[in-house]
């Protein structure tokens, strides 16, 4: 799968498909491997652009974690950007934002680390649901 890619200095932005699931995960992995080999410089950053997604599947999270593990030995940081409420919530609930810096804006994701625009280290906690008494 060819993934749309843009390069900004030492950062490579990869647009993820709207949905990454079991049907296309192998193709997304292959596309990411190609992007990493061809476009990601050592000690740069790969930014997973999830702005086209309304939600993130467990398969997509798995692909992101695998990608992070592949990038670490090269000194490349994986970052993610997304704006849909369910995407933000999944990163918060799973705690993945602690391992993969998550931004709601591409401009912040492209900024150098430590520039005063930190990733969302403390995403809002999900709103607890109130129990509704059952009528028996």
MIMAR-194126 format. One line per 8 residues: number of its first residue (from 0); their letters; for each residue y negated, z, x of N, C-alpha, C, O. Coordinates in pm, whole numbers, plus 50000, padded with zeros to 5 digits. Atoms other than C-alpha are relative to their C-alpha. Last residue first. Example, Ala and Ser with C-alpha at 12.3 -4.5 7.8 and 13.67 -1.06 7.14 Angstrom:
REM residues 2
1 = SA = 50119,49994,49918,50106,50714,51367,49891,50073,49923,49780,50090,49974 ~ 50119,50000,50089,50450,50780,51230,49880,50000,50090,49882,50066,50194 $
//
This chain:
REM residues 136
135 = XXXXXXXX = 49858,50001,50033,50487,53720,46254,50019,50036,49856,50133,50042,49808 ~ 49986,49956,50139,50138,53623,46343,50147,49987,49962,50201,49877,49952 ~ 49916,50087,50084,50102,53609,46715,50009,50058,49862,50006,50179,49842 ~ 49891,49929,50069,49811,53781,46882,50079,49903,49912,50021,49820,49841 ~ 50024,50009,50143,49620,53541,47106,50114,50069,49929,50231,50034,49949 ~ 49880,50006,50082,49622,53639,47468,49959,49998,49853,49872,50073,49809 ~ 49978,49877,50078,49301,53559,47643,50125,49980,49915,50149,49873,49860 ~ 49982,50025,50143,49311,53290,47904,50028,50132,49930,50101,50217,49980 $
127 = XXXXXXXX = 49876,49948,50058,49171,53372,48242,50004,49970,49851,49902,49972,49782 ~ 50032,49911,50110,48902,53136,48367,50130,50052,49939,50215,49974,49898 ~ 49978,50053,50134,49016,52987,48694,49968,50105,49894,49990,50224,49915 ~ 49865,49967,50049,48855,53137,49000,50017,49941,49861,49921,49931,49784 ~ 49995,49905,50110,48548,52957,49126,50144,50023,49953,50225,49930,49945 ~ 50012,50072,50126,48600,52792,49463,50007,50100,49886,50070,50205,49900 ~ 49970,49914,50115,48543,53021,49753,49974,49922,49873,49869,49935,49811 ~ 49908,49897,49956,48562,52832,50078,50039,50090,49884,50149,50145,49881 $
119 = XXXXXXXX = 49992,49901,50107,48409,52523,49924,50104,50105,50036,50220,50094,49997 ~ 49916,50042,50112,48346,52344,50247,50004,50111,49896,49960,50224,49922 ~ 49858,49970,49988,48054,52465,50453,50079,49941,49885,50024,49914,49778 ~ 49942,50047,50125,47722,52282,50452,50151,50026,50005,50230,49933,50022 ~ 50066,49932,50110,47535,52480,50717,50048,49952,49865,50010,50011,49763 ~ 50138,50047,50014,47618,52238,50996,49924,50070,49889,49813,50030,49856 ~ 50096,49901,49952,47930,52420,51113,49856,49959,49986,49771,50012,50057 ~ 49964,49862,50031,48161,52121,51080,49895,50093,50057,49843,50069,50166 $
111 = XXXXXXXX = 49925,49929,49896,47984,51788,51111,50029,50143,49957,49950,50204,49885 ~ 50084,49921,49909,47877,51631,50781,50085,50069,50105,50199,50107,50077 ~ 50030,50078,49879,48104,51366,50630,49920,50079,50103,49916,50041,50220 ~ 49873,50019,49928,48256,51607,50375,49977,49924,50131,50051,49945,50227 ~ 49964,49873,49935,47905,51717,50273,50129,49986,50081,50141,50045,50189 ~ 50101,49974,49896,47798,51356,50209,50032,50130,50074,50022,50135,50197 ~ 49961,50071,49878,48124,51291,50023,49902,50027,50113,49943,50037,50229 ~ 50092,50109,49972,48040,51559,49765,50038,49935,50133,50060,50005,50232 $
103 = XXXXXXXX = 50023,50070,50126,48270,51808,49597,49912,49878,50019,49889,49801,49926 ~ 50142,50019,50032,48412,51925,49927,49988,49928,49867,50076,49850,49830 ~ 50023,50077,50121,48753,52064,50017,49852,49999,49967,49787,50104,49964 ~ 50135,49980,50053,48848,52182,50366,49972,49904,49884,49991,49783,49897 ~ 50067,50131,49998,49226,52146,50396,49862,50019,49940,49849,50036,49819 ~ 49937,50079,49894,49405,52468,50488,49934,49863,50016,49926,49810,50127 ~ 50006,49921,49876,49191,52715,50290,50057,49921,50118,50015,49942,50232 ~ 50134,50014,49942,49124,52458,50016,49983,50082,50128,49890,50060,50205 $
95 = XXXXXXXX = 49999,50109,49902,49501,52451,49962,49863,49980,50065,49854,49928,50176 ~ 50050,49950,49872,49485,52793,49797,49993,49892,50107,49967,49921,50224 ~ 49895,50009,49898,49706,52661,49517,49958,50061,50133,50043,50089,50218 ~ 49883,49924,50044,49471,52782,49242,50110,50000,50106,50176,50102,50127 ~ 50028,49857,50004,49158,52662,49422,50125,50081,49969,50156,50177,50040 ~ 50023,49956,49862,49279,52315,49522,49976,50151,50004,50020,50219,50097 ~ 49871,50003,49929,49426,52268,49173,49982,50047,50145,50065,50122,50195 ~ 49919,49886,50042,49100,52381,49010,50133,50004,50074,50178,50112,50113 $
87 = XXXXXXXX = 50054,49878,49939,48887,52139,49209,50087,50120,49968,50113,50204,50054 ~ 49974,50014,49856,49110,51847,49108,49952,50126,50071,50024,50182,50153 ~ 49859,49968,49976,49109,51967,48746,50038,49985,50147,50126,50056,50196 ~ 49969,49858,50014,48728,51983,48738,50146,50035,50028,50174,50137,50091 ~ 49945,49970,50132,48688,51629,48873,50038,50148,49991,50093,50203,50086 ~ 50098,49940,50089,48463,51612,49178,50054,50037,49863,49988,50110,49789 ~ 49969,50030,50139,48679,51535,49475,49902,50071,49910,49844,50173,49947 ~ 50118,50001,50085,48654,51535,49853,50044,49959,49860,50122,49865,49843 $
79 = XXXXXXXX = 49983,50065,50131,48927,51626,50097,49868,50009,49924,49791,50103,49941 ~ 50089,49944,50101,48923,51702,50468,50026,49927,49869,50080,49817,49869 ~ 49991,50061,50132,49189,51644,50731,49906,50076,49907,49910,50198,49900 ~ 50007,49912,50117,49087,51735,51084,50016,49918,49873,49959,49809,49860 ~ 50074,50060,50110,49202,51528,51381,50006,50094,49880,50114,50143,49845 ~ 50131,49935,50006,49301,51701,51703,49912,49944,49890,49790,49953,49896 ~ 50100,50093,49947,49584,51451,51757,49860,50061,50003,49765,49998,50050 ~ 49977,50021,49856,49851,51722,51719,49898,49906,50064,49878,49911,50186 $
71 = XXXXXXXX = 50027,49884,49914,49689,51825,51388,50025,49975,50148,49939,50009,50229 ~ 50129,50013,49932,49689,51480,51225,49974,50112,50101,49904,50091,50200 ~ 49997,50114,49908,50057,51459,51132,49873,49992,50083,49876,49950,50198 ~ 49907,49969,49890,50057,51810,50984,50007,49887,50102,50021,49912,50222 ~ 50065,49899,49915,49748,51729,50778,50088,50033,50120,50039,50043,50232 ~ 50102,50070,49922,49915,51413,50648,49930,50097,50094,49905,50064,50210 ~ 49930,50077,49896,50221,51610,50538,49900,49928,50091,49918,49923,50213 ~ 49950,49902,49903,49995,51857,50354,50073,49929,50113,50056,49964,50230 $
63 = XXXXXXXX = 50113,49946,49923,49806,51572,50184,50047,50098,50107,50000,50092,50221 ~ 50047,50107,49911,50126,51392,50079,49885,50051,50086,49879,50021,50205 ~ 49899,50014,49894,50265,51717,49937,49957,49894,50101,49970,49914,50222 ~ 50020,49886,49910,49945,51775,49741,50096,49994,50117,50059,50023,50231 ~ 50123,50027,49923,49973,51423,49598,49972,50114,50097,49932,50090,50211 ~ 49966,50103,49902,50334,51493,49495,49879,49968,50087,49892,49952,50208 ~ 49932,49930,49890,50229,51816,49326,50037,49901,50109,50036,49936,50227 ~ 49860,49963,50024,49992,51605,49118,50054,50078,50119,49994,50080,50227 $
55 = XXXXXXXX = 49919,50017,49879,49613,51603,49144,50142,50049,49969,50161,50161,49922 ~ 49914,49885,49972,49384,51552,48845,50081,49967,50125,50083,49853,50171 ~ 50038,49897,50096,49101,51323,48731,50081,50127,50020,50041,50235,49976 ~ 49890,49930,50069,49131,51107,49040,49945,50103,49904,49848,50173,49934 ~ 49949,50086,50106,48875,50850,49156,50111,50064,49920,50165,50002,49828 ~ 50099,50008,50108,48685,51114,49351,50043,49908,49886,49988,49916,49777 ~ 49931,49984,50128,48997,51193,49552,49904,49987,49883,49936,50030,49772 ~ 50095,50014,50110,48862,51066,49883,50077,50000,49868,50142,49902,49832 $
47 = XXXXXXXX = 49927,50051,50116,49091,51198,50154,49904,50001,49882,49866,50106,49832 ~ 50045,49944,50127,48866,51237,50457,50075,49931,49888,50064,49810,49868 ~ 49953,50090,50105,49019,51185,50799,49963,50068,49870,49999,50183,49846 ~ 49958,49945,50129,48823,51359,51070,50046,49887,49909,49989,49778,49908 ~ 50090,50033,50111,48760,51297,51437,50047,50071,49874,50104,50179,49878 ~ 50103,49897,50015,48921,51451,51745,49895,49964,49896,49783,50014,49902 ~ 49964,49861,49966,49123,51137,51819,49877,50090,49986,49765,50050,50016 ~ 50010,49967,49857,48994,50828,51639,50045,50143,50026,50036,50228,49937 $
39 = XXXXXXXX = 50042,49862,49979,49131,50738,51296,49995,50032,50149,50098,50034,50216 ~ 50141,49971,50023,49128,50366,51218,49953,50141,50035,49833,50165,50043 ~ 50100,50105,49975,49447,50183,51314,49855,50046,49999,49771,49983,50065 ~ 49974,50075,49876,49723,50444,51354,49885,49905,50035,49852,49889,50152 ~ 50006,49906,49887,49585,50685,51094,50018,49925,50132,49947,49952,50229 ~ 50141,49963,49979,49516,50401,50849,49986,50092,50121,49897,50073,50203 ~ 50068,50118,49946,49869,50262,50890,49853,50032,50031,49801,49995,50137 ~ 49951,50015,49862,50025,50606,50841,49930,49883,50068,49892,49892,50185 $
31 = XXXXXXXX = 50067,49900,49918,49806,50654,50534,50043,49990,50146,49960,50003,50236 ~ 50139,50041,49985,49929,50327,50385,49921,50097,50087,49841,50055,50170 ~ 50001,50113,49906,50290,50423,50452,49858,49951,50023,49821,49919,50136 ~ 49969,49948,49866,50235,50761,50286,49994,49889,50105,49936,49906,50212 ~ 50122,49931,49955,50066,50592,49987,50021,50057,50140,49933,50046,50225 ~ 50097,50103,49965,50361,50350,49955,49869,50063,50049,49807,50012,50143 ~ 49954,50063,49875,50611,50636,49966,49902,49894,50047,49875,49882,50167 ~ 50022,49912,49885,50409,50831,49708,50042,49936,50132,49972,49948,50232 $
23 = XXXXXXXX = 50076,50069,49895,50389,50541,49458,49981,50083,50128,49913,50039,50220 ~ 49985,50145,50003,50649,50624,49193,49928,49931,50115,49975,49827,50163 ~ 49873,50036,49936,50678,50994,49281,50017,49848,50008,50084,49797,50098 ~ 49882,49935,50059,50314,51047,49200,50124,49947,50070,50116,49874,50169 ~ 49894,50009,49900,49972,50977,49345,50117,50078,49941,50109,50199,49920 ~ 49887,49907,50009,49731,50904,49061,50095,49974,50116,50132,49860,50143 ~ 50030,49907,50109,49385,50746,49070,50108,50106,49986,50079,50223,49962 ~ 49989,50058,50134,49468,50590,49407,49972,50106,49894,49973,50226,49923 $
15 = XXXXXXXX = 49868,49983,50059,49336,50763,49717,50003,49930,49865,49900,49917,49799 ~ 49999,49982,50145,49027,50630,49889,50144,50006,49950,50222,49912,49968 ~ 49892,50076,50065,49045,50685,50262,49997,50031,49851,50009,50146,49810 ~ 49986,49963,50140,48732,50793,50451,50103,49908,49936,50091,49786,49942 ~ 49940,50109,50075,48750,50778,50832,50024,50049,49857,50091,50150,49836 ~ 49936,49964,50126,48520,51000,51032,50051,49876,49930,49985,49772,49926 ~ 49866,49947,49969,48432,50958,51401,50076,50042,49874,50181,50106,49883 ~ 49990,49943,49865,48137,50726,51338,50141,50048,50029,50231,49966,50048 $
7 = XXXXXXXX = 50133,49949,49968,48161,50655,50964,50011,50074,50132,50061,50187,50136 ~ 50014,49921,49878,48465,50442,50880,49854,50035,50023,49766,49949,50014 ~ 50134,50016,49940,48552,50319,50533,49992,50090,50121,50045,50202,50120 ~ 50040,49913,49890,48904,50267,50399,49860,49965,50047,49824,49848,50059 ~ 50138,50030,49959,49050,50124,50080,49950,50104,50100,49964,50225,50078 ~ 50094,49901,50053,49423,50201,50086,49860,49963,50046,49837,49945,50166 ~ 50127,50001,49929,49660,49909,50133,49905,50097,49931,49877,50084,49812 ~ 50117,50000,50084,50000,50000,50000,49877,50000,50089,49865,50081,50180 $
//
